[in-house]
Amino acid sequence: MPILFLHGWPGSFFECLKLVNEVTVPSSKHNNTVFEVICPSHPGYGFSGHPTERGFNDIKIAGIYKELMNRLGYKEYLIQGGDWGAFIGIDLAYADPENCKALHLNLFPLSQFNKGFIATVKMLWRNLLSWSIDLDIGWFFAEGAYFHIQSTKPDTLTIGHSDSPAALAAWIIEKWRSWSDCNGNLEAVYTKDELLTNVMIYWVNNAAGSAARFYYESFRGHLYDSGYQYNLYVTQPTAYLDFKAEVFHAAQQTTSYYLNLVHYKKVSSGGHFAAMERPEFLADDLYEFYVEVLAYYDNKHKQEL
């Protein structure tokens, strides 16, 4: 089954390369099973063109990827995503239930869902009573400035990022330091070449502005105004990995309220950029989940007979 890998910000398709090496080479560890990996740059990121119209948000990009997978001839595929890749992956799973067979996430975007005020309050109350949800309000005060400015005034910010490679590198690499499980020592996890390669993908394509503007387009109210999102529930089997140093966390009870959750793990190390930071672990979990997905559809087929 092909894997559609969806990156986030401030990452790029480059995040996927270590994972590709883990899942495309036969090994006895994984019964010589290999995956085909499709790893696009989102529009406005890296080597994809810059959007030239308003409204280029996660739902729009999910529609583009639905068409991409159709044109490539894939009748079934699995999605893996974190950060914006989780948002887009959920949208795509919802929009293409016939061909998207499973969803593997390493971030859960609670803000994407709106099942109505009463239903959401009931869900939050149940979780708060059991102390099973981590809202991480403190994180937004300490680390969320980037989110606010990119969601409101992205073009002002990125004048400097388009003019100064040092400013762009500082803006991006600071996030990698804060969101990785590195105790402040980035080179314990990544090489300088890896970090600068990711920065250069933004720099040489002048993608700082278009990538930041994606926040503005995606958080201008459509998540709560759209009937599409109002009833959003992912019916495909879904996996969620909660890495120790991820920017925020969601409990199993929370995620299963919105997703057909069949696979949940809390991971004692690793952070936001899991495909680069813990590629072996992520690959092992993908294989484990794949076996569960096959069993899920086998049981479903037997029940339908």
N, C-alpha and C positions, 0 to 999 in steps of 0.2 A: 504494500500500500504506500503510495507516495506521501511524503510529508511536506506540507506547505509551512515553511518557517517564516514567522512574521516578527520583525524586530520592533524596537521602540526608540524613544528619544532619551538621551543623546547618543544612541547607538546607530548601527547601520547593518547592512547585509554582512559586513565583515565579522560581526559577532558569530555568525553561523559556521565559519570555516572549521573551527576545532570540532564542532559537533558533526559536521560532514565527514570528517576523518573517522569518527567513531561509528557511524551508522551505515557507511557505504562500503566498508571493507569486511569481507566475510571473516567470522571468527567462531571457534568452537563454543566460546562463552555464550554466544547468542544463536547457537544452532545454525551458523552460517547464513542466517537471515540478514538481508540488506534492504535498505530503503533507497528510493530515489528522492532527492531533496530539491525542492523549488524554493529559492530564497530571493525574492524580489526586493528592490528598493521601493519604499513607498513613494508615491508622487510628492515631489518637493524635497525628497531626501536623496543624497548620493547621486547616482547616475540616472535616476528617473527625471523626467522633465518637470519644470515648475508649473503648478496649476495657474491658469490664467483666468479663472472665473471664481466667483464667490461660492461658498457652501461646500468646499472640498474637505469633508470631515470623514470620520471613521465609517459611517454608513455608506458614503459615496465610494470610498476606497474598497470596502467589502464588495460592492457591486462590480467594481473593476476586476477584483481578483476572482470573483465568480465567473466572469467572462473569460479571464485569463486561463483558468483551469479547464473551462469548456473548450477553448481554442486549442489548448495543448492536448486535448483528447482524454483527459482523466475522468473516468466515470465514478471513481471513488477516491477519497483522499482523507488524510488526517491533518489537523492543524496543530502547530505548536506555537505558543506565543506568550510573551510577557510585555509589560508596559503597554504601549499603544497596540502592540501585537495581540494582547489579550482583548482589548476593546474591539479591534477589527475582526479578530478570530470569532468572538461571540456573535458579532453582527453577521459574519459570513455563515457560521453554522446555522443561525436562525433563517437566513435568506436562502440557503442551499441545502435543505435537509435530505434531499434525494442523493446527492453526491458526496457531501461532507459526512463522513461516517463516525468521526470522533474528534474530540477537542482536548488538547493537553495544555494546561495553563501553569505558569509560574508567577502569576499575579491575578488577584481577583478584583475587578473594578466594580465595587458595589454601587458607585455613583451612576453607573450605566443603566441601572434597572429602576423602573417606576411601576410598581404593581398597584398603585393607589395608596393614598395616605393611611387609611385604616389598616390595610394589610401590612404595610411596611412598619407601622408602629407596633403591631402585634408581633412581627418577627423580631424587631429590635428588643422589645420587652422580654420575650422568651429568652433571648440570648443574654441580655443583661442580668436576668435573674440567675442564670447558670454561670455567669462570669466567663462566657465562652467567646465573647467578641472583643477584639482589641481595636478601638476606634482611632488610636494613635493621634489624638488631637494635638498633643505636644509636638509631634513630628511636623505638622503643618506650620506651627509657629516658628520652629527652629530651622526648617529646611524648605518651606513651601513658597518662598519669595519668587523663585523662578516661575512657578506655576501661575501665580497671580499676574505677573507682568506679561508672560507669554500668552495668557488668556485674555488680556485686556489691551495692552499696548505693545504688541510684538515688533512692529515696524520701527518704533523709536529705539528699542534695545538693539536691534540688529544692524543699524547703521554702523555702529562701532565694530560689530562682529564681522561685517563685510569689508571693513577697512583695515582691521588689525588682526593678523594671525595670532598674535600673543593674547589679545583679548578673547578671541574665539577659543583658543586652547585652554585658557584659564576657566572660561565659562563651562566648557564641556568636561575637562579633566577633574575639576572640583566635584562634579556630580559622580564621576566614577570613584573618586576617593571616598565620598560620603556614603555611597550606596553599595559598596563592595565590602565583603567580610575580610578587611585587611588591617584593622587596628591602626589606620593612618599610614601604613606603609604600602603604597600601591605596587611597588616593584616586588613585593612578596607574592603578588598574584599575577600581575601582567608585566610584560617587558615595555620599555620605552617605545620600541618599534610598534608594538600592538596599539598602544595608546595614541601615538602620533599618526598611525595609519588611519584610525577612525576619525581623528580630527581632520586629516587631509582630505578625506572623502567629502567632508562638509566644505572645506576651504576651496578646493580646486573647482568645485561645482557652484560656488557661491550659494550654498543651500542653507545657510544659517537662518536667513529670514523666512524662507518658504517652509522650513521645518518648524520653526517657532510659531508661525502663523497657523499651523495645523491645530494648535491649542485653541486659538481664537475661534476658528471655524467650528471646532467640535464642542465648545462649551458656550455657545451663544443661545442656549435654550432649547435646542432641538431634542435633547435627551428627554425632556419632560413634556414637550409640546406634541411629540409625534405619537400617534396611535401605534405605530410600529414598535416603539420601545415600551409602550404602556403595558403590553401583554407579553413582553419578552420572557421566554423560558426556553432553555436549550434542552431539547429532547434527546440528542445524541449522547452516548456515554462520554463522560467528561472526567478528566484527571486534574487534580490541583496539588502542586508542590508548594509548600510554604517554607521558603528558605529563611534561615536565621536572621540575616541582615537585610531582608527585603524592606522596602520603605514603609509598607503597612501590611497587616495580616488579617486574615479572615478565618473564623472557626469552621469546622466541618458542618455544624448545624446551619451556619449562615449560608455557605456556598450551596448546600444541598437544597436550600429554599428556592434557589434560582436556576440551578443546574441539575441535570441528571447525573449526579456525582456517584461514580463507581470506584474511584481511586483517590485517596487523600493521604498525604504524608506531610509531617512537619520535619524539616531537615535541619540538623544541628550545626551546619556550616554552609557558607555560600551566601550570595546576595542577589542584587537586582539583575546583574548581567550573567545569568546562570550558564548560558551556552558557552561563554568564554571562561568563566570562573570555575565551573564544575562540569565540564563537557562529558567526562566519563560517567558521572553520576546521572546527569540528565539523559544520556544515551541509555544507560541501564534501565532507568525508569520508563523511558519510551518503549523499550522492548517488553518490559513487564506489563505495561499498560496495553500494548498491542495484543499480547496473549489474552488479556481480559476482554478486549474488544472483540476478538474472534469468538471467544466463548459466549459473549453477550449476544452476538448476532446468530450464533448457532442455536442457542436456547430460544431466541425469539422466533427463529424459523421453525423449530420443533413445535412451539406453541401454536403457530399459525396453521400447522398441518391438520 
